[in-house]
Amino acid sequence: MVFPQGLLHYQYNAGTGAAVGLVAFSSPNPGLQITDFALFANNLPSAVVEKVTFLDDAQVKKLKSVLGGSG
């Protein structure tokens, strides 16, 4: 799989056996992205964030207000 730079991503092993992952970065300093800020300090619609985090509307809006997000 190829992931565009800066996008959050994850992989889930739905099987019963062990999984092996090989990772390569395009830079010696690939950077860091903090998930809390990526999800809640943005202008994504709250409905989208609710779907991916399984949080209710009130909790998403509370986290967005604390971390500076909108939407």
N, C-alpha and C positions, 0 to 999 in steps of 0.2 A: 504494500500500500504506500502511496505517496501522499503526504499531507502538506498543504500549502503553509508557508511560513506564518507563524503567528496565530493559527487557528487551534482551538482546543480540540483534543482528540483522545480517544481511548480505544482499547480493544478488550474484548471479553471472550474468554475461552469457555464456550458452551459445552464442550465435550467432557469426557471423563478422564482423558489422559493428560499427561504433562504437555505444556506448550513451550516453544522456544521462540524467542524474539531476537531479531538482528536489527540493530539500530545504526544509522549513519547520519551524521550531521553535515550540512553544507558549509560549515564555518567552524573554526576552532573555538569560537565563542557563540554558541547557539542561542544564548539568552535565557530568560526566565519569564514565565507568565504565572501570576498568582491567581488561582481559580476564583477566589472570592471577588476580586476586582473585575475579572473577566466576565463574570456572570451578573454582578449586581451594580457595578460602577459604569453603566453604559446606558444607551437609549433603546435597548431592545424592548419590545412590548412585554409587559408583565406576563401576559398569557403564554408567551413562548418560554420564558424562564420558568413558569409554573410547570409546564409540560416536561422540561428536562431535569428539573430538580425535585419534582413531586412535592413541592411546598404549596401551601394555599396562598390565595391572593394577598391576604393581610400580611403574611410573613414575608413574601417577596417584596411588597411595597415598603415594609419596615426596613429590610436589608438595603434596598435601593436608597432610601432616605439617609441611612447611616453612612453608606459608602459613596454617596454623591451621584447615584444613577437617576434616570428619569424614565418615563414611559410606563 
